[in-house]
Amino acid sequence: MGLDDASKAIIEHLQADGRRSYATIARSVGLSEAAVRQRAQKMIDAEIMQIVAVTDPVQVGFDRQAMVGIRADGDLEEIATRLSEMPEVDYVVTTAGSFDLLVEVVCQDDQELLDLVAHRIRTLPGVSVTETFVYLKLNKQHYNWGTR
């Protein structure tokens, strides 16, 4: 799905405030409310965007976040799929460099993180090395970078 200027403007409005009404967005971008609603739904259906509540994990009971770097000698797509199925995993990316995959995890505490890494991630077929980077402080988490 190609994005024209109006669709990009809709995305930018929703990045600034996901609760902004379609009527307000419509006035700003010069479309009808129905057209904005239809475009937004098409972008959601095409997985171009999501409209979600972004939380501070610590304030909702998840005291441990970490990034896990994974080196693998197996099928990266299969490993990424298996990791994506784990409820504690919120981000999986295939990379070039020191690690084949980077995985962000959100856990209730250190024990849950230990169990996840030691007993579920490291035991996946094809995972050869993991390195865990524990987050000490969330300094910035924003999703309003626009569409450029």
DSSP file (Angstrom, degrees, kcal/mol; ACC not computed):
  #  RESIDUE AA STRUCTURE BP1 BP2  ACC     N-H-->O    O-->H-N    N-H-->O    O-->H-N    TCO  KAPPA ALPHA  PHI   PSI    X-CA   Y-CA   Z-CA
    1    1 A M              0   0    0      0, 0.0     2,-0.2     0, 0.0    45,-0.0   0.000 360.0 360.0 360.0 120.3    0.0    0.0    0.0
    2    2 A G        -     0   0    0      1,-0.0     2,-0.6     5,-0.0     5,-0.0  -0.508 360.0-135.1 -77.0 147.9    1.5    3.3   -1.1
    3    3 A L        -     0   0    0     -2,-0.2     2,-0.1     4,-0.1    -1,-0.0  -0.915  17.9-165.9-109.1 118.2    1.3    6.2    1.3
    4    4 A D     >  -     0   0    0     -2,-0.6     4,-2.3     1,-0.1     5,-0.2  -0.339  43.2 -90.2 -87.6 179.3    0.3    9.6   -0.1
    5    5 A D  H  > S+     0   0    0      1,-0.2     4,-2.3     2,-0.2     5,-0.1   0.866 126.1  53.3 -61.3 -36.9    0.7   12.9    1.9
    6    6 A A  H  > S+     0   0    0      2,-0.2     4,-2.2     1,-0.2    -1,-0.2   0.919 109.5  47.5 -65.9 -42.9   -2.8   12.6    3.4
    7    7 A S  H  > S+     0   0    0      2,-0.2     4,-2.2     1,-0.2    -2,-0.2   0.905 111.9  50.6 -64.9 -40.3   -2.2    9.1    4.7
    8    8 A K  H  X S+     0   0    0     -4,-2.3     4,-2.4     1,-0.2    -1,-0.2   0.899 109.3  51.2 -62.8 -39.7    1.2   10.2    6.2
    9    9 A A  H  X S+     0   0    0     -4,-2.3     4,-2.3     2,-0.2    -2,-0.2   0.892 107.6  52.8 -64.5 -39.0   -0.5   13.1    7.8
   10   10 A I  H  X S+     0   0    0     -4,-2.2     4,-2.3     2,-0.2    -2,-0.2   0.934 109.5  49.1 -60.6 -45.8   -3.1   10.8    9.4
   11   11 A I  H  X S+     0   0    0     -4,-2.2     4,-2.4     1,-0.2    -2,-0.2   0.930 110.1  50.8 -58.7 -46.4   -0.3    8.6   10.8
   12   12 A E  H  X S+     0   0    0     -4,-2.4     4,-1.8     1,-0.2    -1,-0.2   0.886 109.6  50.3 -63.3 -38.4    1.5   11.7   12.2
   13   13 A H  H  X S+     0   0    0     -4,-2.3     4,-2.0     1,-0.2    -1,-0.2   0.933 112.9  46.0 -62.2 -45.3   -1.7   12.9   13.9
   14   14 A L  H  < S+     0   0    0     -4,-2.3    -2,-0.2     1,-0.2    -1,-0.2   0.811 109.0  55.3 -71.8 -28.8   -2.3    9.4   15.5
   15   15 A Q  H  < S+     0   0    0     -4,-2.4     3,-0.3    -5,-0.2    -1,-0.2   0.887 110.1  47.1 -66.6 -37.2    1.4    9.2   16.6
   16   16 A A  H  < S-     0   0    0     -4,-1.8     2,-0.2     1,-0.3    -2,-0.2   0.875 138.9  -1.3 -70.4 -37.2    0.9   12.5   18.4
   17   17 A D    ><  -     0   0    0     -4,-2.0     3,-2.0    -5,-0.1    -1,-0.3  -0.739  58.0-164.4-158.6 101.8   -2.3   11.4   20.0
   18   18 A G  T 3  S+     0   0    0     -3,-0.3    -4,-0.1     1,-0.3    -3,-0.1   0.608  93.4  56.9 -64.8 -11.9   -3.8    7.9   19.3
   19   19 A R  T 3  S+     0   0    0     -5,-0.1    -1,-0.3     2,-0.1     3,-0.1   0.421  75.1 126.7 -97.9  -0.3   -7.2    9.1   20.8
   20   20 A R    <   -     0   0    0     -3,-2.0    -3,-0.0    -7,-0.2     2,-0.0  -0.330  66.9-111.0 -59.2 136.4   -7.5   12.1   18.4
   21   21 A S     >  -     0   0    0      1,-0.1     4,-2.2     4,-0.0     5,-0.2  -0.336  10.1-127.0 -72.8 150.5  -10.8   11.9   16.7
   22   22 A Y  H  > S+     0   0    0      1,-0.2     4,-2.8     2,-0.2     5,-0.1   0.833 111.7  58.6 -62.8 -31.7  -11.1   11.1   13.0
   23   23 A A  H  > S+     0   0    0      2,-0.2     4,-2.0     1,-0.2    -1,-0.2   0.918 106.7  46.4 -64.3 -43.3  -13.2   14.3   12.6
   24   24 A T  H  > S+     0   0    0      2,-0.2     4,-1.5     1,-0.2    -2,-0.2   0.921 114.7  46.9 -64.6 -44.2  -10.4   16.4   14.0
   25   25 A I  H  X S+     0   0    0     -4,-2.2     4,-2.4     1,-0.2     5,-0.2   0.914 108.9  56.0 -63.4 -42.5   -7.9   14.7   11.8
   26   26 A A  H  X>S+     0   0    0     -4,-2.8     4,-1.5     1,-0.2     5,-1.5   0.910 105.7  50.4 -57.6 -45.0  -10.2   15.1    8.8
   27   27 A R  H  <5S+     0   0    0     -4,-2.0    -1,-0.2     1,-0.2    -2,-0.2   0.884 112.9  47.6 -61.0 -37.6  -10.4   18.9    9.2
   28   28 A S  H  <5S+     0   0    0     -4,-1.5    -2,-0.2     1,-0.2    -1,-0.2   0.869 118.5  37.2 -72.9 -37.3   -6.6   19.1    9.4
   29   29 A V  H  <5S-     0   0    0     -4,-2.4    -1,-0.2     2,-0.1    -2,-0.2   0.499 108.8-115.0 -98.2  -4.0   -5.8   16.9    6.3
   30   30 A G  T  <5S+     0   0    0     -4,-1.5     2,-0.3     1,-0.3    -3,-0.2   0.791  75.3 113.2  79.9  27.6   -8.7   18.1    4.1
   31   31 A L  S   <S-     0   0    0     -5,-1.5    -1,-0.3    -6,-0.2    -2,-0.1  -0.776  71.2 -94.4-120.7 169.2  -10.6   14.8    3.9
   32   32 A S     >  -     0   0    0     -2,-0.3     4,-2.2     1,-0.1     5,-0.2  -0.437  35.4-113.5 -76.4 159.4  -14.0   13.7    5.2
   33   33 A E  H  > S+     0   0    0      1,-0.2     4,-2.6     2,-0.2     5,-0.2   0.901 119.1  53.3 -58.8 -40.8  -14.2   11.9    8.5
   34   34 A A  H  > S+     0   0    0      1,-0.2     4,-2.5     2,-0.2    -1,-0.2   0.891 107.7  50.5 -62.8 -39.8  -15.3    8.7    6.6
   35   35 A A  H  > S+     0   0    0      2,-0.2     4,-2.6     1,-0.2    -1,-0.2   0.904 111.4  47.8 -66.1 -40.4  -12.3    8.9    4.3
   36   36 A V  H  X S+     0   0    0     -4,-2.2     4,-2.8     2,-0.2     5,-0.2   0.934 112.6  49.2 -64.3 -45.5   -9.9    9.3    7.3
   37   37 A R  H  X S+     0   0    0     -4,-2.6     4,-2.3     1,-0.2    -2,-0.2   0.917 113.0  47.5 -59.2 -44.4  -11.6    6.4    9.1
   38   38 A Q  H  X S+     0   0    0     -4,-2.5     4,-2.3     2,-0.2    -2,-0.2   0.918 113.3  47.3 -65.2 -44.7  -11.3    4.2    5.9
   39   39 A R  H  X S+     0   0    0     -4,-2.6     4,-2.2     2,-0.2    -2,-0.2   0.920 112.0  50.4 -63.5 -43.3   -7.7    5.1    5.3
   40   40 A A  H  X S+     0   0    0     -4,-2.8     4,-2.2     1,-0.2    -2,-0.2   0.926 111.0  48.7 -61.1 -44.3   -6.8    4.4    8.9
   41   41 A Q  H  X S+     0   0    0     -4,-2.3     4,-3.0    -5,-0.2    -1,-0.2   0.897 109.7  52.0 -64.4 -39.5   -8.5    1.1    8.9
   42   42 A K  H  X S+     0   0    0     -4,-2.3     4,-2.1     2,-0.2    -1,-0.2   0.899 110.3  48.6 -62.3 -39.9   -6.7    0.1    5.6
   43   43 A M  H  <>S+     0   0    0     -4,-2.2     5,-2.6     2,-0.2     6,-1.2   0.863 112.6  48.2 -69.5 -34.9   -3.3    1.0    7.2
   44   44 A I  H ><5S+     0   0    0     -4,-2.2     3,-1.5     3,-0.2    -2,-0.2   0.943 112.5  48.3 -66.7 -47.8   -4.2   -1.0   10.3
   45   45 A D  H 3<5S+     0   0    0     -4,-3.0    -2,-0.2     1,-0.3    -1,-0.2   0.847 111.3  50.4 -60.9 -35.1   -5.3   -4.0    8.1
   46   46 A A  T 3<5S-     0   0    0     -4,-2.1    -1,-0.3    -5,-0.2    -2,-0.2   0.404 113.2-121.3 -83.8   2.7   -2.1   -3.7    6.1
   47   47 A E  T < 5S+     0   0    0     -3,-1.5    -3,-0.2     2,-0.2    -2,-0.1   0.793  76.6 127.8  59.4  31.2    0.0   -3.7    9.3
   48   48 A I  S   <S+     0   0    0     -5,-2.6     2,-0.3     1,-0.2    -4,-0.2   0.804  78.7   4.3 -78.7 -33.4    1.5   -0.3    8.4
   49   49 A M        -     0   0    0     -6,-1.2     2,-0.3    -9,-0.1    -1,-0.2  -0.964  59.8-153.4-147.0 162.7    0.4    1.0   11.8
   50   50 A Q        -     0   0    0     -2,-0.3     2,-0.6    -3,-0.1    -6,-0.0  -0.961  14.0-142.4-130.4 150.3   -1.1    0.0   15.1
   51   51 A I        +     0   0    0     -2,-0.3     2,-0.3     2,-0.0   -36,-0.0  -0.954  43.3 147.7-114.0 111.2   -3.1    2.2   17.5
   52   52 A V        -     0   0    0     -2,-0.6     2,-0.5     2,-0.0   -34,-0.1  -0.907  52.3-104.0-139.7 162.1   -2.1    1.1   21.0
   53   53 A A        -     0   0    0     -2,-0.3     2,-0.5   -35,-0.0    -2,-0.0  -0.817  33.9-149.9 -86.5 125.8   -1.6    2.4   24.6
   54   54 A V        -     0   0    0     -2,-0.5     2,-0.2    87,-0.0    89,-0.0  -0.867  19.8-170.0 -99.1 126.8    2.1    2.7   25.3
   55   55 A T        -     0   0    0     -2,-0.5     3,-0.1     5,-0.0     5,-0.0  -0.704  32.6-112.6-113.9 163.7    2.9    2.2   29.0
   56   56 A D    >>  -     0   0    0     -2,-0.2     4,-0.8     1,-0.2     3,-0.8  -0.887  32.2-146.6 -88.7 111.4    5.8    2.6   31.3
   57   57 A P  G >4>S+     0   0    0      0, 0.0     5,-2.8     0, 0.0     3,-0.9   0.839  93.6  55.0 -52.8 -39.2    6.5   -1.1   32.1
   58   58 A V  G >45S+     0   0    0      1,-0.2     3,-1.4     3,-0.2     5,-0.1   0.897 104.6  53.7 -62.4 -40.0    7.6   -0.3   35.7
   59   59 A Q  G <45S+     0   0    0     -3,-0.8    -1,-0.2     1,-0.3     4,-0.1   0.639 109.2  48.8 -73.2 -12.9    4.4    1.5   36.5
   60   60 A V  G <<5S-     0   0    0     -3,-0.9    -1,-0.3    -4,-0.8    -2,-0.2   0.137 130.3 -86.8-112.0  19.9    2.3   -1.4   35.4
   61   61 A G  T < 5S+     0   0    0     -3,-1.4     2,-0.8     1,-0.1    -3,-0.2   0.571  91.2 119.4  97.1  10.3    4.2   -4.1   37.4
   62   62 A F      < +     0   0    0     -5,-2.8    46,-0.2    -6,-0.2    -1,-0.1  -0.823  29.9 171.5-110.2  93.7    7.1   -5.1   35.1
   63   63 A D        +     0   0    0     45,-1.3     2,-0.5    -2,-0.8    45,-0.2   0.513  58.8  60.7 -82.9  -6.0   10.2   -4.2   37.0
   64   64 A R  E     +A  107   0A   0     43,-2.2    43,-3.6    45,-0.1     2,-0.3  -0.958  54.0 167.9-131.6 119.0   12.7   -5.9   34.7
   65   65 A Q  E     +A  106   0A   0     -2,-0.5    70,-2.8    70,-0.4     2,-0.3  -0.923  11.3 167.5-118.9 150.3   13.3   -5.1   31.1
   66   66 A A  E     -AB 105 134A   0     39,-2.0    39,-3.0    -2,-0.3     2,-0.5  -0.992  33.0-131.1-156.5 157.3   16.3   -6.3   29.0
   67   67 A M  E     -AB 104 133A   0     66,-2.4    66,-3.4    -2,-0.3     2,-0.6  -0.960  24.7-156.4-108.2 131.1   17.6   -6.7   25.5
   68   68 A V  E     -AB 103 132A   0     35,-3.3    35,-2.1    -2,-0.5     2,-0.4  -0.945   1.7-153.7-113.5 118.8   18.9  -10.1   24.7
   69   69 A G  E     -AB 102 131A   0     62,-3.3    62,-2.1    -2,-0.6     2,-0.4  -0.768  16.5-163.4 -87.9 134.3   21.4  -10.5   21.9
   70   70 A I  E     -AB 101 130A   0     31,-2.7    30,-2.3    -2,-0.4    31,-1.9  -0.973  15.0-163.9-126.7 129.3   21.3  -13.9   20.3
   71   71 A R  E     - B   0 129A   0     58,-2.8    57,-2.6    -2,-0.4    58,-1.8  -0.920  23.2-172.6-103.5 137.6   23.9  -15.7   18.1
   72   72 A A  E     - B   0 127A   0     -2,-0.4    55,-0.2    55,-0.2     4,-0.1  -0.934  35.7-170.5-133.9 152.0   22.4  -18.6   16.2
   73   73 A D  S    S+     0   0    0     53,-2.7    54,-0.1    -2,-0.3     2,-0.1   0.181  75.4  71.3-119.3  12.3   23.5  -21.4   14.0
   74   74 A G  S    S-     0   0    0     52,-0.9     2,-0.6     1,-0.1    52,-0.1  -0.374 104.4 -48.9-112.3-167.0   20.0  -22.4   13.0
   75   75 A D     >  -     0   0    0      1,-0.2     4,-2.4    -2,-0.1     5,-0.2  -0.556  46.4-157.6 -69.6 110.0   17.2  -21.0   10.9
   76   76 A L  H  > S+     0   0    0     -2,-0.6     4,-3.0     1,-0.2     5,-0.2   0.868  90.3  54.1 -61.8 -38.2   16.8  -17.4   11.9
   77   77 A E  H  > S+     0   0    0      2,-0.2     4,-2.3     1,-0.2    -1,-0.2   0.922 110.5  46.4 -62.7 -43.1   13.2  -17.1   10.7
   78   78 A E  H  > S+     0   0    0      2,-0.2     4,-2.4     1,-0.2    -2,-0.2   0.923 114.1  47.3 -65.1 -44.1   12.2  -20.1   12.8
   79   79 A I  H  X S+     0   0    0     -4,-2.4     4,-2.6     1,-0.2     5,-0.2   0.931 112.2  50.1 -63.2 -44.7   14.0  -18.9   15.9
   80   80 A A  H  X S+     0   0    0     -4,-3.0     4,-2.4     1,-0.2    -1,-0.2   0.889 110.5  50.6 -60.7 -39.7   12.5  -15.4   15.4
   81   81 A T  H  X S+     0   0    0     -4,-2.3     4,-1.0    -5,-0.2    -1,-0.2   0.934 111.1  47.6 -63.3 -46.5    9.0  -17.0   15.1
   82   82 A R  H  < S+     0   0    0     -4,-2.4     3,-0.5     1,-0.2     4,-0.4   0.903 113.1  48.6 -62.4 -41.8    9.5  -19.0   18.3
   83   83 A L  H >< S+     0   0    0     -4,-2.6     3,-1.7     1,-0.2     6,-0.3   0.903 106.1  57.6 -63.8 -40.9   10.7  -16.0   20.2
   84   84 A S  H 3< S+     0   0    0     -4,-2.4    -1,-0.2     1,-0.3    -2,-0.2   0.749  99.1  60.6 -62.8 -24.1    7.8  -13.9   18.9
   85   85 A E  T 3< S+     0   0    0     -4,-1.0    -1,-0.3    -3,-0.5    -2,-0.2   0.620  81.6  98.5 -78.7 -13.2    5.4  -16.4   20.4
   86   86 A M  S X  S-     0   0    0     -3,-1.7     3,-1.5    -4,-0.4    -3,-0.0  -0.636  71.4-142.7 -79.6 127.2    6.7  -15.8   24.0
   87   87 A P  T 3  S+     0   0    0      0, 0.0    -1,-0.1     0, 0.0    19,-0.1   0.765  98.2  57.9 -63.5 -25.1    4.5  -13.4   25.8
   88   88 A E  T 3  S+     0   0    0     17,-0.1    18,-2.6     2,-0.0     2,-0.5   0.677  89.7  87.8 -77.0 -16.6    7.4  -11.7   27.6
   89   89 A V  E <   +C  105   0A   0     -3,-1.5    16,-0.2    -6,-0.3     3,-0.1  -0.719  43.9 166.2 -88.7 124.8    9.0  -10.8   24.2
   90   90 A D  E     +     0   0A   0     14,-2.3     2,-0.3    -2,-0.5    15,-0.2   0.458  65.3  32.6-115.0  -2.5    7.8   -7.5   22.8
   91   91 A Y  E     +C  104   0A   0     13,-1.1    13,-2.2     2,-0.0     2,-0.4  -0.937  55.0 176.6-157.9 127.2   10.4   -6.9   20.1
   92   92 A V  E     +C  103   0A   0     -2,-0.3     2,-0.4    11,-0.2    11,-0.2  -0.995   9.4 172.2-134.9 128.3   12.3   -9.2   17.8
   93   93 A V  E     -C  102   0A   0      9,-2.2     9,-2.4    -2,-0.4     2,-0.4  -0.999  28.6-134.8-139.1 136.6   14.7   -8.0   15.0
   94   94 A T  E     -C  101   0A   0     -2,-0.4     7,-0.3     7,-0.2     2,-0.3  -0.759  38.4-174.9 -86.0 133.4   17.1   -9.8   12.8
   95   95 A T        -     0   0    0      5,-2.6     2,-0.4    -2,-0.4    -2,-0.0  -0.759  28.9-128.4-128.4 168.6   20.4   -7.9   12.6
   96   96 A A  S    S+     0   0    0     -2,-0.3     2,-0.4     2,-0.0     3,-0.2  -0.920  74.4  40.9-110.4 145.2   23.8   -7.7   11.0
   97   97 A G  S    S-     0   0    0     -2,-0.4    -2,-0.1     1,-0.2     0, 0.0  -0.935 114.9  -9.5 123.6-146.2   26.8   -7.5   13.3
   98   98 A S  S    S+     0   0    0     -2,-0.4     2,-0.3     2,-0.0    -1,-0.2   0.800 126.7  42.8 -64.5 -31.4   27.7   -9.2   16.6
   99   99 A F        -     0   0    0     -3,-0.2   -28,-0.2     1,-0.1     3,-0.1  -0.874  61.9-152.0-119.0 150.0   24.2  -10.7   17.1
  100  100 A D  S    S+     0   0    0    -30,-2.3    -5,-2.6    -2,-0.3     2,-0.3   0.804  87.4  19.4 -83.3 -34.0   21.9  -12.4   14.6
  101  101 A L  E     -AC  70  94A   0    -31,-1.9   -31,-2.7    -7,-0.3     2,-0.4  -0.985  61.5-156.2-136.9 145.7   18.8  -11.4   16.6
  102  102 A L  E     -AC  69  93A   0     -9,-2.4    -9,-2.2    -2,-0.3     2,-0.4  -0.990  16.3-172.2-119.3 135.4   18.0   -8.8   19.2
  103  103 A V  E     -AC  68  92A   0    -35,-2.1   -35,-3.3    -2,-0.4     2,-0.5  -0.987  12.5-152.6-132.2 122.7   15.0   -9.4   21.5
  104  104 A E  E     -AC  67  91A   0    -13,-2.2   -14,-2.3    -2,-0.4   -13,-1.1  -0.819  19.5-169.5 -94.2 135.0   13.5   -7.0   24.0
  105  105 A V  E     -AC  66  89A   0    -39,-3.0   -39,-2.0    -2,-0.5     2,-0.5  -0.930  15.9-157.3-125.9 149.1   11.8   -8.6   26.9
  106  106 A V  E     +A   65   0A   0    -18,-2.6     2,-0.3    -2,-0.3   -41,-0.2  -0.986  23.4 172.1-126.7 118.9    9.6   -7.3   29.7
  107  107 A C  E     -A   64   0A   0    -43,-3.6   -43,-2.2    -2,-0.5     3,-0.1  -0.846  41.3-125.2-127.5 160.2    9.4   -9.3   32.9
  108  108 A Q  S    S-     0   0    0     -2,-0.3   -45,-1.3   -46,-0.2     2,-0.3   0.860  87.3 -21.0 -71.3 -35.3    8.0   -8.9   36.4
  109  109 A D  S  > S-     0   0    0    -46,-0.1     4,-1.9   -47,-0.1    -1,-0.2  -0.929  76.3 -79.6-161.4-179.6   11.3   -9.5   38.1
  110  110 A D  H  > S+     0   0    0     -2,-0.3     4,-2.9     1,-0.2     5,-0.2   0.852 122.1  57.2 -63.5 -35.4   14.8  -11.0   37.9
  111  111 A Q  H  > S+     0   0    0      2,-0.2     4,-2.5     1,-0.2    -1,-0.2   0.911 107.4  47.2 -63.3 -42.1   13.5  -14.5   38.5
  112  112 A E  H  > S+     0   0    0      2,-0.2     4,-2.5     1,-0.2    -1,-0.2   0.898 112.9  49.9 -65.6 -39.3   11.2  -14.4   35.6
  113  113 A L  H  X S+     0   0    0     -4,-1.9     4,-2.7     2,-0.2     5,-0.3   0.927 110.8  49.6 -63.3 -44.9   14.0  -12.9   33.4
  114  114 A L  H  X S+     0   0    0     -4,-2.9     4,-2.7     1,-0.2     5,-0.4   0.927 112.4  47.2 -59.9 -46.4   16.3  -15.7   34.5
  115  115 A D  H  X>S+     0   0    0     -4,-2.5     4,-2.1     1,-0.2     5,-0.6   0.918 112.9  49.6 -61.6 -44.2   13.7  -18.4   33.8
  116  116 A L  I  X>S+     0   0    0     -4,-2.5     5,-2.6     3,-0.2     4,-1.2   0.945 118.9  36.0 -60.9 -50.5   13.0  -16.9   30.4
  117  117 A V  I  <>S+     0   0    0     -4,-2.7     5,-2.5     3,-0.2     6,-0.2   0.952 124.6  38.7 -71.2 -49.7   16.6  -16.6   29.2
  118  118 A A  I  <5S+     0   0    0     -4,-2.7    -3,-0.2    -5,-0.3    -2,-0.2   0.867 129.3  25.4 -72.6 -37.5   18.0  -19.8   30.8
  119  119 A H  I  <5S+     0   0    0     -4,-2.1    -3,-0.2    -5,-0.4    -1,-0.2   0.619 132.6  23.8-108.2 -14.1   15.2  -22.2   30.3
  120  120 A R  I  <<S+     0   0    0     -4,-1.2    -3,-0.2    -5,-0.6     4,-0.2   0.742 124.6  35.7-121.3 -41.3   13.3  -20.9   27.2
  121  121 A I  I > <S+     0   0    0     -5,-2.6     3,-1.7    -6,-0.2    -4,-0.2   0.955 119.0  45.9 -80.2 -51.8   15.5  -18.8   25.0
  122  122 A R  T 3 <S+     0   0    0     -5,-2.5    -1,-0.1     1,-0.3    -4,-0.1   0.746 110.3  56.1 -64.1 -22.6   18.8  -20.6   25.4
  123  123 A T  T 3  S+     0   0    0     -6,-0.2    -1,-0.3     2,-0.1    -2,-0.2   0.484  77.9 115.5 -90.1  -2.2   17.1  -23.9   24.9
  124  124 A L  S X  S-     0   0    0     -3,-1.7     3,-2.0    -4,-0.2     2,-0.1  -0.466  81.2-100.6 -65.5 136.1   15.6  -23.1   21.5
  125  125 A P  T 3  S+     0   0    0      0, 0.0    -1,-0.1     0, 0.0     3,-0.1  -0.376 108.5  21.8 -57.5 129.4   17.1  -25.2   18.7
  126  126 A G  T 3  S+     0   0    0      1,-0.3   -53,-2.7   -52,-0.1   -52,-0.9   0.186  87.4 122.8  97.3 -15.6   19.7  -23.2   16.9
  127  127 A V  E <   +B   72   0A   0     -3,-2.0    -1,-0.3   -55,-0.2   -55,-0.2  -0.702  27.5 166.4 -79.6 121.6   20.4  -20.7   19.6
  128  128 A S  E     +     0   0A   0    -57,-2.6     2,-0.3    -2,-0.6   -56,-0.2   0.785  59.9  13.8-106.5 -34.9   24.1  -20.9   20.3
  129  129 A V  E     -B   71   0A   0    -58,-1.8   -58,-2.8     2,-0.0     2,-0.4  -0.999  57.3-171.5-144.1 140.7   25.0  -17.8   22.5
  130  130 A T  E     -B   70   0A   0     -2,-0.3     2,-0.4   -60,-0.2   -60,-0.2  -0.971   3.3-170.1-127.5 150.3   22.9  -15.2   24.3
  131  131 A E  E     -B   69   0A   0    -62,-2.1   -62,-3.3    -2,-0.4     2,-0.5  -0.976  14.7-149.8-137.4 125.8   24.0  -12.0   26.0
  132  132 A T  E     -B   68   0A   0     -2,-0.4     2,-0.7   -64,-0.2   -64,-0.2  -0.832   7.3-164.7-104.7 128.8   21.6  -10.1   28.2
  133  133 A F  E     -B   67   0A   0    -66,-3.4   -66,-2.4    -2,-0.5     2,-0.3  -0.914  16.6-150.7-110.9 102.9   21.6   -6.4   28.6
  134  134 A V  E     -B   66   0A   0     -2,-0.7     2,-0.4   -68,-0.2   -68,-0.3  -0.562  14.6-126.2 -77.6 132.5   19.5   -5.5   31.7
  135  135 A Y        -     0   0    0    -70,-2.8   -70,-0.4    -2,-0.3     3,-0.1  -0.651  25.0-178.3 -78.8 128.6   17.8   -2.0   31.5
  136  136 A L  S    S+     0   0    0     -2,-0.4     2,-0.3     1,-0.4    -1,-0.2   0.755  72.0   3.8 -93.4 -31.8   18.6    0.1   34.6
  137  137 A K        -     0   0    0      0, 0.0     2,-0.9     0, 0.0    -1,-0.4  -0.970  63.9-130.3-156.2 137.1   16.5    3.1   33.5
  138  138 A L        +     0   0    0     -2,-0.3     3,-0.1     1,-0.2    -3,-0.0  -0.809  31.4 172.4 -88.1 105.5   14.1    3.9   30.7
  139  139 A N        +     0   0    0     -2,-0.9     2,-0.3     1,-0.3    -1,-0.2   0.828  63.3   4.7 -86.8 -34.1   15.4    7.2   29.5
  140  140 A K        +     0   0    0      2,-0.0    -1,-0.3     0, 0.0     2,-0.2  -0.961  51.8 164.5-155.4 134.0   13.3    7.7   26.3
  141  141 A Q        +     0   0    0     -2,-0.3     2,-0.3    -3,-0.1    -3,-0.0  -0.736  24.9 148.8-148.8  96.5   10.5    5.8   24.7
  142  142 A H        -     0   0    0     -2,-0.2     3,-0.1     1,-0.0    -2,-0.0  -0.937  31.5-169.3-131.7 152.9    8.6    7.7   22.1
  143  143 A Y        +     0   0    0     -2,-0.3     3,-0.2  -128,-0.2    -1,-0.0  -0.033  61.2 101.3-129.3  29.3    6.8    6.8   18.9
  144  144 A N        +     0   0    0      1,-0.2     3,-0.1  -128,-0.1    -1,-0.1  -0.189  34.4 124.9-109.8  40.7    6.2   10.2   17.4
  145  145 A W        -     0   0    0      1,-0.2     3,-0.2    -3,-0.1    -1,-0.2   0.442  62.1-141.5 -82.1   1.1    9.0   10.2   14.8
  146  146 A G        -     0   0    0     -3,-0.2    -1,-0.2     1,-0.2  -137,-0.1  -0.228  25.2 -77.0  77.0-163.0    6.6   10.9   12.0
  147  147 A T              0   0    0     -3,-0.1    -1,-0.2  -139,-0.0  -138,-0.1   0.492 360.0 360.0-117.3 -10.0    6.7    9.5    8.5
  148  148 A R              0   0    0     -3,-0.2    -2,-0.1  -140,-0.1  -140,-0.0   0.504 360.0 360.0  42.8 360.0    9.5   11.6    6.9
